[in-house]
Every structure is written in C-alpha cells, then in structure tokens.
Amino acid sequence: METARVLVAADKFKGSLTAVQVAERVTAGLRRVVPGLAVETLPVADGGDGTVAAAVAAGFERREARVTGPLGDPVTAAYALRGDTAVVEMAEASGLQHLPDGVFAPLTATTYGSGELLKAALEAGATTIVFGVGGSATTDGGAGMLAALGARFLDADGKPVGPGGGPLATLAEADLTGLDPRLEDVDLILASDVDNPLTGPKGAPEVYGRQKGASEEDIAVLDAALTHYASILGPDTAALPGAGAAGGIGYGALVALGARFRPGIEVMLDVLGFAPALARATLVITGEGSLDEQTLHGKAPAGVAAAARAAGIEVVAVCGRLALPPEALEKAGIRRAYALAELEPDPAVSMAQAGPLLERAAESIARDFLAG
C-alpha cells in the first residue's frame, strides 16, 4: 500500500489565521491521529492580501520599503524576492488595512505607494515581478502608481492633478515618457482573481466602490472620472479583462506598464512550486475562511483543487463556514469540506477559537481518509 503523504495548500482564514498558521494547525491535528504522518505544507494565496507572506513561507526573502500609504502618510510595506523574481502585493502599500477604522477616502485614496513598491523591486534587481492586486483602499485607475514610476498627469493649466480617482475628471494630458526605463525589460504579471473591466456596471467603482466607503454619488463621480482617464490613455482600453482589479490599478498596469494578466492563483501556484509538491502527495488539503460562491471564481482553493484533480489526487477542504452544496464542491474537485461552523456554530467564538477547532477538523480528516 502506498505511504500516505499529505500536502496542505490552504489560504488564510481571514480575521483569524494566516495561511502559515492554518498549515500548522492542520498538521498538528493530522499527526494526533496518525503519528509520524508525512505532511508537506505550502501556504497559498491568490494575489490578494497574504500573497507576500505565502511567498516568504515558500522560501522567498522578505524585504521592506517605506512608501506612501493610501491617505498620503508613510507606511512600511513588504515584498518578497528570490533571485530575480519579486512578488509585490499592492495591498501592502495601498490596502484597506492602512486606513484607520471607519476612515475611507474613496475619491482621493492613492496607489502612489504601490508604484514605489514596484520601484523598490526594480532596484533590488527583479526582472520578473508578480504583481498581486486585491484588498485595495483605492479607485484611481493606477494613476498614483504610474506617477510614482515617472508618469505625469496634468490638468488644463499644466498642473499635476490631485491624488485619487476623483481628480482624474480634470485630466487634460497624460505624459508617460518619463516612466522608469527598467520597466521595459521586466516581465510584469498582473495576478488577480477578478477580470472586471475598468468602468460600467461591472467596473471597479460600481462593483467594489462601496466596500471602500464610496456613496452612490461617489461611484458616479469615479466612474465618469475613470472613463475620462481611459479616453486619454487609450481608446477602447477600459474593457480589458482585469482592468478593474483593485480599483483599476489593473488598468494602469496593463495599459501603461505592459503587464500581462493571469489568474492570481495560477501564477502563485507556479511561483510557489506547487507542481512538484503535488507530485509527491497522495492527498491534498486546501481551504480558506469561507467556502462560498466566490471561491469558485478564481480563489485559492478552487485553483488548488483544479490542479490536484488534473493530477488525479484527491482533495478535501477546511473552512470556517461552508456555503456551497456538495454538488458544487464535487464540481470544483473537492471531495468533502470540513467547516469549523459544524464544531462551533457561534461565528464569533469560531473565529476566536479557529486554531483549536481547525486541529479538531484535521483529526476528522485523518480518521476519514488516512487512519488504517
């Protein structure tokens, strides 16, 4: 009989456990039932927040840079480097986590710091940059990022337009000639789990603006401003898949920086070395905080399950809450899901006790799939 070897490739449980902690807790629970079990851990991310941490867990070096936060204040942001490959997470510089509780700036939050973070990766010698986008506090179409990299955005008086998406309504000229020349020699990969266009009913302001504090009036202002911005940067570019990612930073990367768009989880599985780890496994355990309809659209567990199924390896999942029926799980390639909510129905208690509960869920997986 083949010796069991488990690969734990799960994302974070947002608000309770990092992806690294998820892997540690699952491993502890499995080994309580099957002592000495061979377990390999590969924390994963889909390009959103937690992407740098996943890269560091896979052996990348963590680097830090002091950059401009979304409100204009300095923040410390991390990126990951291995050889000439960098993993840059825009949320580290321009994410919602940098906003004080209850404080939003939907019209003026800037991605300038994301451009500074990309520049730090260039200065570290990166020639391949995986640019993970998600969790942004911004809706500026990437204009701030481009400005940090040398672009100039001017109004009718020849003065720089203000930070954020709102002031782009006054844009008269976009001068990209000053962009950092090193960008021409870089393979910039836009890693995102959303393929929304920049504007319109499925665009960045309409779909994601409210979670960044935008009112209905703000959304209309931002949509019009970004439509105007796109008309100056290039006709018919606003509809590019991925342009609406992270408040439109995808648009700036695709149109002005020559980035190529790839689903975030696919890119990250490549970068993290998932294929060789999968080849060593007999069972894969994936998961994230909530397994729901969004999971099926490019989130980490769906990507892990699809790759494992293609290799003929069985997959089970762990999660905080489960909002998918068995047939949806099966279609995604997940044999069974173990939810912490089944062990502790109170969401607040479940989140507070996620670690011990996850170990108990892993014990159940070991009994159901590995014992004997």
N, C-alpha and C positions, 0 to 999 in steps of 0.2 A: 504493500500500500504506500502511496506517495506521502512523503512527510509534509505535513501542513506548514505553509508559510504565508503569513498574513501581511498584506500591505494596507496600512492605514493612511488614506489620502483624503482627508477631510478639510473643509474650510472652517473658519471661526464660527463660534456661536455668538453672534453679535450681542454685546452688552453683558456677556458672562464669561466666555472663554476664548482665548486666542486659538488659532489653528494648532499651534505647538502644544498648548495645554490640552486640547481635545485629543491629540495623538497620545499624549502621556497618560491621560485618564483611561482611554480605550485600552491601551497596552496593559495597564495595571489590572483592569477588570478581566481581560482575556487570560492573563497569566495566573490569576487567582484560581481559575477553573482548570487551566491547562499549564501547570508549571513548566518553565523552560521553553514555552512555545516560541518559535522563530517569528518575530514581528519586525517589519521594516516600516518606518514612518516617513511620510513625505507630505508635510503640511502644504496645502494648495490654496490658491486664490485665483480670482477671475479677472484681475486687472484693477479692481476697486481697492478700497482700503484693506490693508493686510497683505498687499502684494509684495512690498519690500520685506516684510517680516518672513513671508514664505520663502523668498529668495535667499535671505540670510540663513534660514534653517536648512536650506539645501546646499550651503557652503559658500555663498557669496559673502563678500566683505561689506559690512555696514559702514557707510560714510555719512557725514553730516555736513550741512551747509546752512548758513544764516541767510534767510531770504525774506522777501516781503510777503506778509500774510494777506488774506483776502480783504481786510479792512485797512491795509496800508501799514500796519505795525510789523516790526520784525518778528519772525518765528524761526525756530530751529526745525529743519526738515531733513529727513534721511533718504538716501537712495542706496542701491546695492550694486556692487561691482565685482566682476570676476573676469580677469583677463581684460579683453577689450569690449566686453558686454556689460552694459549697465541696465538696471531695472529702476525706472523712475516712476513714482506714484504721485500723480498730481494732487491727490488729497493731502499728501504730506505738506504741501506748500499752500494749497488753495482750498482745503477741505472744510466742511461744516464743523469739524472738531476744533477749528481755530476761532469759531465765533463764541462769544460769551453766551451763557444761557439766555434764550429769549431775544437775543440781538441778531437781526438779519439786515442785510443791505442788498436787496435784490437788484437795484438799479446801478449800484456803484461798486459792488464787490469785484475784485480784480484777480486775474490769473498771472499777474506780473511775476509773482514768486515761482510759479511753475516754469516760466521761461528761465529764471535764474537757476532753478534746479537742473534744468536741461543743460544750461551753460556749465554748471559745475561738473556734470557728467562728461561734457566735451573736454573740459580742462583736465579731467582725470584720464583722458586718452581713449574714451569709448568711441568705437566705430559702429557698434550695433547698440541701439537704445530701444528697449521695450518700454513704451510709454503707457502705463496703466492709468486709465481715466475712469472716474466714478467718485461719488461722495462729495461733489464739489459744492462750494458755497456761492458759485459764480454763474453768471449768464452773460458773458461778454464776448462770446464767439472766438475766444482765444486771442483777442486783440492785446490784452495785457501781456500774455506770454510772448507774442510776436514783438511787442515793444521792448521787452527785456532782452530779446535776441537781436535788436538793432533796427526793427521796422519803425516807421514814423507815421502817425495817424493825425492828420491836420484838419482844422475846420476852415471855413471860407476866409478867415483872416490870417491863415497860415500858422495858427497857434495849435499846440497839441490838444486833442480832445481829452476830456477828463476820464478817470478810471471807471470801468464798469460798462455794462451793456447800454444803459440809458443814454449816455452822452454820444454814442455812435450815431444817433439821429442827426448830429451836427457834422458828421464826417464829410469832408469835401475831397480829400486826397489821401490815398494810401501809398506810401513810398516804401517798397520792400527791398530797395537796392542795398540798404545797409545791413541786411541780415548777416549774421555770423557766417563767413565763408566755409567754416568747417562743416556746416550742415550739409553741404553738397556731397561730402564724402561719407556721410553717415547713413546707415540703413535704419530708418526710424519707423518702428512698428507701433501703430495705434492699437492698443489692446483694450477692447471694450466688450461689454456684454449687451450693448444696445446699438441698434442700427438705425435709429431715428434720423430724419433729416433735420436741418437747422431750424426751419420755420414752418408755420402752418399748423393744422390741427394735430399733427403728430410730432411737431417740432419741440425744441428744447424749452422755450418759455411755457407753452401750453401744457406739456406733459410733466415737466419737472419743476416749473417755477414756484408752485405753491409750497413745496417742501423747503424752499429757500426763502420763504416769507413773502413771496410776491402776491399782491392783491390782484383782482381781476383787471383793474386799471393798469397796474404794473405790467401784467402779462401782455396786454395790448401794446403798451409802450415798447416793451422789449422785442416783441415780435416785429413791430414796424421798424425799430432801430436795426435789428439784425437783418431784416430784409434789405434795408438800405445799404448796410455794410456789405452784404453779399453782392449787391448790384455793382459796387465799386471794385471789389476784389475779383469778381469774375462772373459773367452771366451764366445762369443755369448750374451754378455750383452748390446752391443751398440744399438741393435734393440728394446730394451724395449720401449713401448709407454710412452711418457713423458720424455724420457732420454734427448731429445734435447731441452727441455724447458729452456729458459733463458740462452742461451749459454752453455747448457749442465750441468747446476747446478742440473737439474733434475736427470741426470745420477749419480752424486755423492751422492745425497740423496737416490736414490733408491738402488744403489749397495752397498754403504758403510754404510749408516745410517739406512737401513731397512725401509725406508719410504714407504708408500702406496700411489699410485697415484689416485686422484679423480678429476673430472672436477671442476675447481675452483668455478664456480657459484653454483654448488650443495652444496659444502662444506660451502660456505659463507652463503647461504640461511639457512642452518641448524644452523650455529653458530649465525647468527643474529636474529633467532627466527621468520623466515618468515611464517612458517606454521600457528602458532596461529594468527598472524596478518592477514593472508589471510582469515582465518575462520571468521573474523569479518567484512570483506569487501564485498561490493556489486559491486564495480568497481575498477579495478587496473590500475594505470597509470605508465608505465615504460618508459625507453628511454636511449639514450646516444648521444654523439655528432654527430656521423654518423651512420645511419642505412643502412648497406650495406651487401654485401655477407659475410663478416667476422662475422657480427652479428649472422648469422645463425649457426656458428660453435663454440658454447660454450660461447658466450659473455653474459653479464648480462641480457639484455632484452629478449633474447631467453630463458634463464633459468627461468626467472620470468613468461614469457608468458606460457611456457610449464606447470609450476606448477599450474598457475591460470586456464588454460584450463582444466587440470585434475580435478580441483575442481569445474568446471562449472561456473567460474566467468569471466565476460567479461573484456578484456584488450584493452586499447588504448596506443599509444606511442607518445612521444615527441622526437624531434631530431633537430640537426642543419641542416643537409642535409639528404635527403632521396634518396637512390639509389636502392631501392627494389620495384618491381612492386606489385600491390595489391594482386596478387595470391600468391606471396612469403610471404607477410605479413600474409595473411589468413592461409597459411600452417603452419606458426610459431605460430599461435594462437593470432595474433594481428588484432583486428577488423579494426582499422584505425590508421594512423600515421599523426601527425601534425608537419610539418617541418618549422623551422624559415626561411629557404630559400624562402618559399612561401610568407612570410611577408616582407623579405628584401633580394633581390637577390644578392647583393654585399657581398661576403663571409667575407671580412674584416670588413665591417660595422655590419654584422650579428653577428660576434664573439664579437665585441666591445660592441654591444647593446644586447647581448644574454639575460640578465636578464629581461629587459622590454619586449622584444619580446616573451620570454617564458611566461610571465604573460598574454600577449595577446592570445597566443596559448591556454593557460589554460582556458581563458574566452570562447574561441570557444568550447572547450571540454565540459565546463559546460552548454553552450547553447544547444549543440548537444545531450548530454547524461544525463543531470541532471535537467535542468530547467523544471519546471512544472511536 
